């Protein structure tokens, strides 16, 4: 697989740059802090939303400015509150309001670094951390709902689909019919179609599933502690959560497996199975197939996100090679 450095994999979302200093000052005031007495620093990560660390005296908060609507912020707030009753490590949500027409959430600041930044630093990642990541994801997937679909405010399920596997397959086929050859050449597109036609039955074996799915479970959204004895501190960014097949989260996490040590799969699986033993023997293949839906989501965007397109092509071709196509 073409190795792309972590910071060059995805294009920056244009709306993040639209957060003005006036918006931040007003948000700080609405949280009953003095903007003049606060220190503000932009936090790394985040494609759709902008995150800022606001320090007031000895207290630190994360101000999350959404580029989408209020429903997105409400959905994330309600889910974070719900998850605090489970063994899933998430930040506390203190407040949500609108400032200058933008939804803003104030979250607990989690001290540490993202797993992505730890990887970029060159620090080694030991087996215990992979096991913790596996067990955290298994705790997430152990939460089940009565229906499948997108999760809305107050944990309502939209029922946009009854079968997650058919939903993702349909989205892939639709995208392959609509995107230009500049984004994905004809030969690769034909190989992609043949792979889905021949191998999608593997995904079908895992249905029906109505698990809590993070859908953006990757190193930039996993906070870990600093130092040699690294532990998972929190799982961040729940705005895209759904009820469906959690194996897509595993595909997301191992998308760039060259970032990890060779034994990462083994230790991740050990941690996952220690909490949730219902992991199909073909979990690696199924997760890679489902992650192709995420690649199509990058490919279909209206914006000209060249870095994201390049990364999606690299992942698609790597998956084709993995299955011998």
C-alpha positions in Angstrom: 0.0 0.0 0.0 1.2 3.5 -0.8 2.4 5.0 2.5 1.0 8.5 3.0 2.1 10.5 6.1 -0.7 11.0 8.6 -0.8 14.7 8.2 -1.1 14.5 4.4 -4.0 12.0 4.2 -7.0 14.2 4.3 -7.8 17.7 3.1 -8.8 20.4 5.6 -12.5 21.2 5.8 -12.9 24.8 4.6 -15.5 25.8 7.2 -13.0 25.3 10.1 -11.2 28.5 9.1 -14.5 30.4 9.4 -14.4 30.6 13.2 -13.7 34.2 14.1 -12.1 35.6 17.3 -15.4 37.3 18.0 -17.2 34.0 17.9 -14.8 32.5 20.4 -15.0 35.5 22.7 -18.8 35.5 22.7 -18.8 31.7 23.4 -16.4 32.1 26.3 -18.7 34.9 27.7 -21.8 32.7 27.3 -20.0 30.1 29.5 -19.6 32.8 32.1 -15.9 33.2 31.7 -14.0 36.4 31.0 -12.4 36.3 27.5 -9.8 38.8 28.6 -8.6 36.4 31.4 -8.6 33.3 29.2 -5.9 31.8 27.1 -7.1 30.2 23.8 -5.2 27.6 21.8 -6.3 25.7 18.6 -6.3 21.9 19.1 -5.2 19.6 16.3 -7.5 17.1 14.6 -11.1 17.6 13.6 -12.3 17.6 10.0 -15.8 19.0 10.3 -15.5 21.0 13.5 -12.9 23.3 15.2 -11.7 22.6 18.7 -10.1 25.1 21.0 -8.5 24.7 24.5 -9.7 27.5 26.7 -7.7 28.0 29.9 -9.1 30.1 32.8 -6.9 30.1 35.8 -6.3 26.4 36.7 -9.3 25.2 34.7 -9.2 24.0 31.1 -12.1 23.3 28.7 -12.6 22.3 25.1 -14.8 24.7 23.1 -16.1 22.7 20.1 -17.4 24.9 17.3 -19.6 22.9 14.9 -19.7 23.6 11.2 -23.0 21.8 10.9 -26.4 22.3 12.6 -27.6 22.3 16.2 -28.9 18.8 15.9 -25.4 17.5 15.4 -24.3 19.1 18.6 -27.3 17.9 20.5 -26.8 14.3 19.2 -23.2 14.3 20.4 -24.1 15.8 23.8 -26.9 13.2 24.4 -24.7 10.3 23.5 -21.8 11.5 25.7 -24.2 11.7 28.6 -25.6 8.2 27.8 -22.1 6.7 27.6 -21.1 7.8 31.1 -23.2 4.9 32.4 -21.0 2.5 30.5 -17.2 1.5 30.7 -16.5 3.7 27.7 -14.1 6.6 28.3 -15.6 9.8 27.0 -15.3 13.5 28.0 -18.0 15.2 30.0 -20.2 17.7 28.1 -20.8 20.8 30.3 -22.9 23.0 28.0 -24.2 23.6 24.5 -25.4 26.9 23.0 -25.3 29.0 19.8 -22.9 31.8 19.2 -23.0 34.0 16.0 -25.2 31.3 14.4 -22.8 28.4 15.2 -23.5 25.6 17.7 -20.8 25.4 20.4 -20.3 22.7 23.0 -18.1 23.0 26.0 -16.4 19.8 26.9 -14.1 18.4 29.6 -10.4 18.8 28.6 -8.7 15.5 28.5 -5.0 15.8 29.3 -2.8 13.7 27.0 -2.2 13.4 23.3 -4.0 11.8 20.4 -2.8 8.3 19.4 -2.0 9.9 16.0 0.3 12.4 17.6 2.0 9.6 19.6 2.5 7.7 16.3 3.9 10.8 14.7 6.3 11.3 17.6 8.0 8.0 16.9 7.2 6.6 20.4 6.7 2.9 20.6 3.2 1.5 21.2 3.1 -1.5 23.5 0.8 -4.5 23.5 -1.3 -3.2 26.5 -2.4 -0.1 24.6 -3.6 -2.1 21.6 -5.5 -4.4 24.0 -7.1 -1.4 25.7 -8.2 0.1 22.4 -9.7 -3.3 21.5 -11.6 -3.5 24.8 -12.8 0.0 24.6 -14.2 -0.6 21.1 -15.8 -3.9 22.3 -17.5 -2.0 25.1 -18.9 0.4 22.5 -20.1 -2.5 20.3 -21.7 -4.2 23.3 -24.4 -1.5 23.3 -27.3 -2.5 21.2 -30.5 -0.8 20.0 -33.8 -2.1 18.9 -33.5 -0.4 15.4 -30.8 0.4 12.9 -30.2 3.8 11.4 -28.6 7.1 12.2 -28.7 8.2 15.8 -30.3 11.6 16.5 -30.8 13.8 19.5 -32.2 12.0 22.6 -30.8 8.8 21.0 -33.6 8.5 18.5 -32.9 6.0 15.7 -33.8 7.3 12.2 -34.5 3.9 10.7 -32.9 5.0 7.4 -32.0 1.3 6.8 -32.9 -2.0 8.2 -29.8 -3.8 7.1 -26.5 -1.9 7.5 -24.7 -4.2 5.1 -27.1 -3.6 2.2 -27.1 0.1 3.0 -23.3 0.3 2.6 -23.3 -1.9 -0.5 -25.9 0.3 -2.1 -24.0 3.4 -1.3 -20.8 2.0 -2.8 -22.5 1.0 -6.0 -24.2 4.4 -6.3 -20.9 6.2 -5.8 -19.1 4.1 -8.3 -21.8 4.9 -10.9 -21.6 8.7 -10.2 -18.0 9.8 -9.5 -15.7 10.9 -12.4 -12.8 8.9 -13.8 -10.5 11.6 -12.6 -11.2 10.5 -9.1 -11.2 6.8 -9.8 -10.0 5.3 -13.1 -12.2 2.8 -15.0 -9.9 -0.2 -14.5 -9.8 0.3 -10.7 -13.6 0.9 -10.7 -14.2 -2.4 -12.5 -12.0 -4.3 -10.1 -13.8 -2.6 -7.2 -17.2 -3.7 -8.6 -16.1 -7.3 -9.0 -14.7 -7.4 -5.5 -18.0 -6.2 -4.0 -20.0 -8.6 -6.2 -17.8 -11.6 -5.3 -17.0 -11.0 -1.6 -19.9 -9.0 -0.1 -21.5 -12.2 1.1 -18.9 -12.1 3.9 -20.4 -8.9 5.2 -23.9 -10.4 4.9 -23.0 -13.1 7.4 -22.6 -10.5 10.1 -26.1 -9.1 9.8 -28.5 -8.1 11.3 -26.6 -6.0 13.7 -27.8 -2.9 15.7 -24.6 -2.1 17.6 -23.5 1.4 18.6 -21.0 2.3 15.9 -18.6 5.3 16.3 -17.9 5.4 12.5 -14.8 7.6 12.9 -12.8 5.3 15.2 -9.2 6.2 14.3 -6.0 7.4 16.0 -6.9 11.1 15.8 -10.0 10.4 17.9 -8.3 8.3 20.5 -6.8 10.2 23.4 -4.0 8.5 25.3 -1.9 9.4 28.3 1.7 10.7 28.0 4.7 8.7 29.0 5.8 5.1 28.7 2.9 3.4 30.4 0.3 4.8 27.9 -3.4 4.2 28.6 -6.5 5.2 26.7 -7.9 8.4 28.2 -10.9 9.0 26.0 -12.7 8.3 22.8 -13.6 11.6 21.0 -15.9 12.9 18.2 -19.2 11.0 18.3 -21.1 13.2 15.9 -21.4 10.5 13.2 -22.6 7.6 15.4 -25.1 5.1 14.0 -26.8 1.8 14.9 -25.4 -0.9 12.7 -22.4 -3.1 12.2 -19.5 -2.2 14.4 -16.9 -4.0 12.2 -16.7 -0.8 10.1 -15.0 0.8 13.1 -12.3 -1.9 13.0 -11.8 -1.2 9.3 -11.3 2.5 10.1 -8.8 1.8 12.9 -6.7 -0.6 10.8 -7.0 1.4 7.6 -3.3 2.4 7.8 -2.0 -0.7 9.5 1.5 0.3 8.6 1.3 2.9 11.4 1.2 0.0 13.9 3.5 -2.7 15.1 3.2 -6.1 13.4 1.4 -7.7 16.4 -1.2 -4.9 16.6 -4.0 -7.1 15.2 -3.3 -9.9 17.7 -3.3 -7.7 20.7 -6.3 -5.7 19.6 -8.3 -8.9 19.1 -7.3 -10.1 22.5 -8.6 -7.0 24.1 -11.8 -7.0 22.0 -12.6 -10.6 22.8 -12.0 -10.1 26.5 -15.1 -8.0 26.5 -17.1 -9.1 23.4 -16.5 -12.7 22.2 -18.9 -12.3 19.3 -16.3 -11.5 16.7 -16.5 -13.5 13.5 -13.4 -15.4 12.3 -13.4 -13.3 9.1 -13.5 -10.0 11.1 -10.4 -8.5 9.3 -11.8 -9.2 5.8 -15.3 -7.9 6.7 -14.0 -4.8 8.3 -11.9 -4.0 5.2 -14.9 -4.4 3.0 -17.1 -2.2 5.1 -14.4 0.5 5.2 -14.7 0.8 1.4 -18.0 2.6 2.2 -15.9 5.3 4.0 -13.6 5.6 1.0 -16.7 6.2 -1.2 -17.8 8.9 1.2 -14.5 10.7 0.6 -14.8 10.2 -3.1 -18.3 11.6 -3.5 -17.7 15.0 -1.8 -18.5 18.0 -3.9 -15.3 19.8 -2.7 -12.1 19.3 -4.6 -10.3 17.5 -1.7 -7.2 16.2 -3.6 -5.5 14.8 -0.5 -8.6 12.9 0.5 -9.1 11.5 -3.0 -5.5 10.3 -3.2 -5.8 8.6 0.2 -9.1 6.9 -0.8 -7.6 5.6 -4.0 -4.6 4.2 -2.0 -6.9 2.4 0.5 -9.2 1.1 -2.3 -6.2 -0.3 -4.2 -4.7 -1.8 -1.1 -8.0 -3.6 -0.3 -8.2 -4.9 -3.9 -4.7 -6.3 -3.5 -5.5 -7.8 -0.1 -8.3 -9.9 -1.8 -6.3 -10.6 -4.9 -8.3 -8.4 -7.2 
